[in-house]
């Protein structure tokens, strides 16, 4: 017997969050040719995106089933608004607390890390095999 589709979708969302966390950790290594500060800034940008997306995934997939339709809508709205707030707050904290972000190249590295992790959420479902879990 297979699990309901909602549980599979939840598992897929959590898998994408895991892939995002891996990307946020490994992608900054591409900036070693620039400087260690660029690596750190790309790491920060990647983890800002990964943390905000993790919050969204855990909020959005809390409920499942037809009876919970209103809860599902509210949890998606809560997840998306929380993701937005978390992203803005973490970006502001990073700009104020990380001296390396005063250099233009490091800001670009941070946004590159941020965008790379966001792209994972767009591309991972295409490459992640949808399976039934027994």
N, C-alpha and C positions, 0 to 999 in steps of 0.2 A: 504494500500500500504506500502511496506517495503522500507527501505532505501537501497541504493546500498551497495554491499559487502565491498567496500573500506571504507565506513564510519563505518561499523561494525568492520572492522579490526583496524581502527584508534581508535575506542572506546575500543576495547580489549587491544590494546597497552597502552592506557592511564590507563586502569584498572590495568594492570600489574604494571605500574609505581606506582600507588596508593598502591598496595599490597606491593611493594618493600619499599615504604616509611614507611608503617606500620611495616614491618619486621625490618627495620633499627632502628626504635624507640623502639620496644619491645624486640627484640632478645638480646640486651646487658644486659637485666635484668637477664639473665641466668648466668652472670659473677659476680653476687653479692657475691657468695661464695668465690671468689678470693679477690677482693678489689674494691673500688670505682674507682681507676685509670683504672682497667681492664674494668669496665663498660663504662667509658668515652672513652677509646680507641676502644672498640667494636662499640660504637655509632659512633665514627668518621669514622671507616672503613666501616660501613654500609651505612652511608650517602655519603661517597665518591662514592660508587657503585651506590647508588640511584640517585644522582645528575648527574653522567655521563650517566646513562641509560635514565634518563628523557630527557637530551639533545638529545640523539640519537633518542628517540621515537618522540620528537617534530620535529626534522629535517627529519627523514625518512618518516613520514606519512603526510608531508605537501601537497603532490600532489597525485592525483589519476586519473585513466582513461587512456585509450590507447593513447590518444593524448599527454599525459604528460610523456610518457615513458622515454624520455631522462632526463627530470627533476627528475623523480623518481630515476633513477640510480645515478644522481649527488647528490641528497639529501641523499641517503643512504650512498654514499661515504663520503660526508661531515659530516654526523652524526657519522659514525664509526671513522673517523679520529679525529673529535672533542671529541668524547668519550674517545679515547685513550689519547689525549693531556690533557683533563680535569683530567683523572685518575692520570696520571703521575704528573701533577702540584700539585694536591691536596695531593697526597702521599708525595711529597717532602716538601710541606708546613707543613704538619702534623709532619713529622720527625724532621723538624727544629724548629717548634714552640711549640710542646707539649713535655714538659720534661718527662712525664710519659712513652713516647715511647723509652726511653733509657733502660728500663727494658725488658728483653727477653719475659717474660710472657705477658706483655702488648702488645708487638708487635704481639704475637700469637693471642691475643684477637682481635686486630685490623683486622688481616687477617681473623679471623673466622667471624667477622661481615661482612667484605667485601665479603667473599665467600658465606655466608648465603644469602645475598641479591642477589648475582649473581644466586644462585640456584633457587631463586624465579622466575627469568625470564625463567628458563628452565622448572620448574615444574608447574607454575601457569596456562599456557595454557591447561594443562592436566585436571586441576580441575575447570577451569572457563568455565561455560556453554556458548556456542555460541548461541546467541539468535538474533532474528530480532527485531529491534526497530521501533515502529510505530510513 
